């Protein structure tokens, strides 16, 4: 369970970093991605385990690929 939590925290930090890099607020990104603002906030804090579809929506809103989202994130086995 701890490994999953760590991965989700790293993923959330990556989403937050990319969002800020694009100059978007949580509200802006949530609207662009079509997801709930509170869900996105929880995701960025590592409290959510997003589906691939949600991640695809976020990537679309950030104009990045899924592979770019995971760039630099090591797989924890």
Residue pairs with C-beta under 8 A, 6 or more apart in sequence:
3 76
4 49
5 46
6 76
7 73
7 76
8 46
8 47
8 48
8 49
9 45
9 46
10 46
10 73
11 43
11 46
11 50
11 70
11 73
12 43
12 44
12 45
12 46
12 47
12 48
13 44
13 46
14 69
14 70
14 72
14 73
15 40
15 43
15 44
15 58
15 69
16 44
18 62
18 64
18 69
19 26
19 29
19 44
19 62
22 29
22 62
22 63
24 32
24 62
26 37
26 40
26 41
26 44
27 37
29 40
29 58
29 61
29 62
30 36
30 37
30 39
30 40
32 61
33 40
33 54
33 57
33 58
33 60
33 61
34 57
34 61
35 54
35 57
35 58
39 48
39 54
40 58
42 48
43 50
43 54
50 58
52 66
55 66
55 69
56 66
58 69
59 65
59 66
59 68
59 69
62 69
